[in-house]
Amino acid sequence: MAAARTRNRPSGRRPRRRTALAGLPAQPLAGKRFFGRGLPYVDISDLAGTLVVVEGSDGVGRSTQVGLLKNWLEVRGFGVAETGWTRSVLVGETIDLAKEGHAMNALTFNLLYATDLADRVEHEVIPALRSGFVVLADRYIYTAFARAAARRADNEWVRALYGFAVEPDIVFYLKIDTRTLIYRVLKSSGLDYWEAGMDQNPGCDPFDSFTRHQSKLIREFDRLAAEFSFKTVDARKEVSDIQREIRESVAGLLHIDFTEEDRMIGLK
Amino acid sequence: MASHGLLKEHGFPGTLIVVEGIDGSGKSTQAMLIKQWLEANGIRVFFTEWNSSSLVKNATKMGKKKNLLTPTTFSLLHATDFADRLSYQVIPPLKAGMVVVADRYAFTAFARDTARGVDPLWVRDVYRFAIKPDLALYFKVPIQVSLRRILGARVKIKYYEAGMDTGLSDDLVESFELFQGRVLEEYDKMTGEFGLAVMDATLPITTQQQMFREMVRDILDPRQIRIAHHALVPPRTADALGE
């Protein structure tokens, strides 16, 4: 934990030049808020941690960035917790099974994802924030908003549905263009039924469907970026350059200084 | 926000009949009797029950066993189950012109989830996709009566039925009384909000069934679905069915 590494400084003296290991604990940021109607039975006024969200298309490099960010924050002495889309204990498996069997429609799709996030918000995110951790969320409510909009679900409904979520302190949006994205996805994992939006374009060529669906999602993310003031990062840059940009913003958010060392930890 | 699905006509050729009420109110018995009667009259009926879709069955079971469920995730799992059944079990028969009898509907979620502590407006929003029943009948019964019926029939009250997860009381019976008391209050608030018809569920089974059948006939008549008067089962026969 960060607190264990805090050092007492004699007052009135200029702090010595900080080394990478001398990370200061996160300053509690202004009180957390729920995104919508919230959880009436949970008090979040005392959450001391910081919620950092990374959003962006499938295959854009989110998890790489989250991993590097986690590593750096830990070197700086912060307690870090990670949470990822559909990784809940409660319905993670159900979602995988339902996806395989293509048993979902737009309604159950949204509701299962909401259940997944609610489980993680209550059992992972809030407890970690309460203990002062920096929580890194690989995808958050905005992914649901973008997908719902791309599937023409009722926008207001989806936003009300996610009213239980804690508002993040910052959202990084890894922005990419469809063409670059396609090359990356084809090179790494190939096309996935849902990522290609095949549920909306039945019988369509998977490549065309992927292009159409991902372009729609990118348009929606762009719209959300403006609405919710995301910090947009150009995902076509080098991994380490993207990471440096993210670190610098997080350093600002946590009120810690950002040095040449911070630019290099774990990076080429 | 745009209008709630529960507040506008569904527009399908079929008829949706919903029974609601706390555990032990007798609503399932009444729903079963209505189904028998309609079928005996040559009407195609589809029956659907709360929390019965296979989509979230495992998650619900695991969540209960491992004590993972919170009021919100419990609520969302039920909503997912409801959405799945609505899409595959309720709307298709309604499109085909059938009568759908639903044992519990969205109102169960509004009553129970609110009693468990979720925001009453949030849970209403979650169910915006629901469709309005042609008849929603609320079987109103005092806690003591429902308790007596449940204890008489199967001795043990179920953990979640008693709202033991809410921590109202460590004693099963006391918890049941407190939790179901809250649920009752929520139902009472809803009768006006969603136009639920109220049935005095302390009346004899046959009397309730007689009244229920009259209500059903009233909504089927304008749809050109006629049920002969003599088809109304005389009290004694209905008694034999229900007990």
Interface residues (C-beta under 8 A of the other chain):
Chain A: G36 R37 G38 L39 P40 Y41 V89 L90 V91 E93 T94 A98 A103 M104 N105 L107 T108 L111 L112 A114 T115 A118 D119 E122 H123 D154 E156 W157 A160 L161 G163 F164
Chain B: M1 A2 L55 V56 N58 A59 M62 G63 K66 L68 L69 T70 P71 T72 T73 L76 L77 A79 T80 A83 D84 L86 S87 G117 V118 D119 L121 W122 D125 V126 R128 F129
